[in-house]
Amino acid sequence: MIRKADRPAVVIPLATQHYMLLQRNLIYTGITRGKRLLVLIGQKKALGIAVRNDRPQRRYSGLLASLKVPSIDQMCPLTRK
């Protein structure tokens, strides 16, 4: 059975410069998505850091704020007389 997120091939770049993304759960997700081919490319040290890091970091992407629906007052402000 193929899940919607499965892909025939997955390439995971690993670099210590992107330490915020070196998390065990992200590596696991990437590895489990590859159905036929998995390529890990980069630094062995970065993979080691990711495997040992089992504490996900909170990411402040601003996505939640951009997804919030504005209220009707914000969309159509009324002028007061």
Contacts in CASP RR format, 6 or more apart in sequence:
PFRMAT RR
TARGET T0000
AUTHOR 0000-0000-0000
METHOD contacts of the structure
MODEL  1
MIRKADRPAVVIPLATQHYMLLQRNLIYTGITRGKRLLVLIGQKKALGIA
VRNDRPQRRYSGLLASLKVPSIDQMCPLTRK
2 35 0 8 1.000
5 33 0 8 1.000
6 33 0 8 1.000
6 34 0 8 1.000
6 35 0 8 1.000
7 33 0 8 1.000
7 34 0 8 1.000
7 35 0 8 1.000
8 34 0 8 1.000
8 35 0 8 1.000
8 36 0 8 1.000
8 37 0 8 1.000
9 34 0 8 1.000
9 35 0 8 1.000
9 36 0 8 1.000
9 37 0 8 1.000
9 38 0 8 1.000
9 39 0 8 1.000
10 30 0 8 1.000
10 31 0 8 1.000
10 33 0 8 1.000
10 34 0 8 1.000
10 37 0 8 1.000
10 38 0 8 1.000
10 39 0 8 1.000
11 39 0 8 1.000
11 41 0 8 1.000
12 27 0 8 1.000
12 30 0 8 1.000
12 31 0 8 1.000
12 38 0 8 1.000
12 39 0 8 1.000
12 40 0 8 1.000
12 41 0 8 1.000
13 41 0 8 1.000
13 42 0 8 1.000
14 22 0 8 1.000
14 40 0 8 1.000
14 41 0 8 1.000
14 42 0 8 1.000
14 43 0 8 1.000
14 46 0 8 1.000
14 47 0 8 1.000
14 50 0 8 1.000
15 42 0 8 1.000
15 43 0 8 1.000
15 46 0 8 1.000
16 22 0 8 1.000
16 43 0 8 1.000
16 45 0 8 1.000
16 46 0 8 1.000
16 49 0 8 1.000
18 46 0 8 1.000
19 49 0 8 1.000
20 57 0 8 1.000
20 59 0 8 1.000
22 46 0 8 1.000
22 49 0 8 1.000
22 50 0 8 1.000
22 53 0 8 1.000
23 50 0 8 1.000
23 53 0 8 1.000
23 54 0 8 1.000
23 55 0 8 1.000
23 56 0 8 1.000
23 57 0 8 1.000
24 50 0 8 1.000
24 51 0 8 1.000
24 52 0 8 1.000
24 53 0 8 1.000
24 54 0 8 1.000
25 54 0 8 1.000
25 56 0 8 1.000
26 50 0 8 1.000
27 47 0 8 1.000
27 50 0 8 1.000
27 51 0 8 1.000
30 38 0 8 1.000
31 38 0 8 1.000
40 47 0 8 1.000
END
